[in-house]
Amino acid sequence: MKKRLLIVMVLLGTISLASAQGVGDITKAASKASKVAVPSFDVASISNQVMGLLNPKLKLTDAQKPIVNSLVNETLNKKKNILPTMATDKSGYTSKMTGNRESFIAKMKKNISPTQFTALTALLPKSASVASPLAQMLY
């Protein structure tokens, strides 16, 4: 399970690098990422991907967009701080990420309508094995 999660994270990192860099840079980054225990975590890139998904699916209003963006960035920054423990304390990492995920969902519920929250819960991945920006943020 640990290896699968690492492989999925490396793969997702490689995919995000593919959209931002040339082919020659990708192979260098992929080989470098495979040597490191924890892959790099680009908060800005993942935030843009998550907002690109949430904005149209939830039909966020202009007033909601900055609030949701702030919550997404807060969640991603918390994950970035928790990530180093993934290799050394798997159960601690899982516990902290569960709290981070629950906090995000609770805060979202307070800031969006019930209809939007229903749409959000349908979008939320059930595990880290789902390849989506939300899974990258929440697991």
C-alpha positions in Angstrom: 0.0 0.0 0.0 2.8 2.3 0.9 4.6 1.6 -2.4 1.4 2.1 -4.4 0.8 5.5 -2.7 4.3 6.5 -3.5 4.0 5.4 -7.1 0.7 7.2 -7.5 2.1 10.4 -6.0 5.2 10.2 -8.2 3.0 9.6 -11.2 0.8 12.5 -10.4 3.8 14.7 -9.9 5.2 13.6 -13.2 1.9 14.4 -14.9 1.7 17.9 -13.4 5.3 18.5 -14.5 4.5 17.4 -18.0 2.0 20.3 -18.4 4.5 22.8 -17.1 7.8 21.7 -18.6 9.4 20.3 -21.7 9.9 16.5 -22.4 13.6 16.7 -21.5 12.9 18.2 -18.1 10.3 15.6 -17.3 12.7 12.7 -17.5 15.1 14.5 -15.2 12.4 15.3 -12.7 10.9 11.8 -12.8 14.3 10.2 -12.1 14.9 12.7 -9.3 11.5 12.2 -7.8 11.9 8.4 -7.8 15.1 8.8 -5.7 13.4 11.0 -3.0 11.2 9.5 -0.3 8.6 12.3 -0.5 7.9 13.8 -4.0 7.7 17.6 -4.3 4.4 19.2 -3.5 3.5 22.3 -5.6 0.7 24.0 -3.6 0.0 26.6 -6.3 -0.3 24.1 -9.1 -2.6 21.8 -7.2 -4.6 24.7 -5.9 -5.2 25.8 -9.5 -6.3 22.3 -10.5 -8.6 22.0 -7.5 -10.2 25.4 -8.2 -10.5 24.5 -11.9 -12.5 21.5 -10.8 -14.6 23.0 -8.0 -15.5 26.3 -9.6 -17.6 25.0 -12.5 -18.9 21.8 -10.7 -20.1 23.8 -7.6 -21.1 26.9 -9.6 -19.3 29.1 -7.1 -20.4 32.7 -6.9 -17.9 35.6 -7.1 -18.2 36.0 -3.3 -17.5 32.3 -2.7 -14.5 31.9 -5.0 -11.9 33.7 -2.7 -13.2 31.9 0.4 -13.0 28.5 -1.3 -9.6 29.3 -2.7 -8.4 30.2 0.7 -9.7 27.0 2.2 -8.1 25.0 -0.6 -4.7 26.7 -0.1 -5.0 26.3 3.7 -5.6 22.5 3.3 -2.8 22.2 0.8 -0.3 24.0 3.0 -1.3 21.8 6.0 -0.7 18.8 3.8 2.7 20.1 2.7 3.7 20.4 6.4 2.4 16.9 7.1 4.0 15.2 4.1 7.5 14.7 5.6 6.0 12.4 8.2 4.5 10.1 5.5 7.8 8.2 5.2 8.6 8.1 8.9 5.2 7.8 10.6 2.6 6.4 8.3 -0.1 6.1 11.0 0.6 9.6 12.2 0.4 10.9 8.7 -2.9 9.2 8.0 -4.3 10.5 11.2 -3.3 14.1 10.5 -4.5 13.9 7.0 -7.9 12.5 8.1 -8.2 15.6 10.5 -7.1 17.9 7.7 -9.7 16.4 5.3 -12.5 16.6 7.8 -11.6 20.2 8.6 -11.7 21.1 4.9 -15.1 19.5 4.5 -16.6 21.1 7.7 -15.3 24.6 6.6 -16.7 24.1 3.1 -20.1 23.1 4.5 -20.2 26.5 6.3 -19.3 28.5 3.2 -21.4 26.9 0.4 -25.1 26.2 -0.1 -26.6 22.8 0.7 -27.0 22.1 -3.0 -23.3 22.9 -3.6 -22.3 20.8 -0.6 -24.2 17.8 -2.1 -22.3 18.4 -5.4 -19.0 18.6 -3.4 -19.6 15.3 -1.6 -20.2 13.6 -4.9 -16.8 14.9 -6.1 -14.8 13.9 -3.0 -12.6 10.8 -3.6 -13.0 7.9 -1.2 -9.3 7.0 -1.3 -5.9 8.2 -2.5 -6.1 5.7 -5.4 -8.3 8.1 -7.4 -6.3 10.2 -9.7 -7.8 13.7 -9.2 -6.6 17.0 -7.9 -9.0 16.5 -4.9 -7.4 13.2 -4.0 -4.0 14.9 -4.3 -5.1 17.5 -1.9 -7.0 15.3 0.6 -4.9 12.1 0.9 
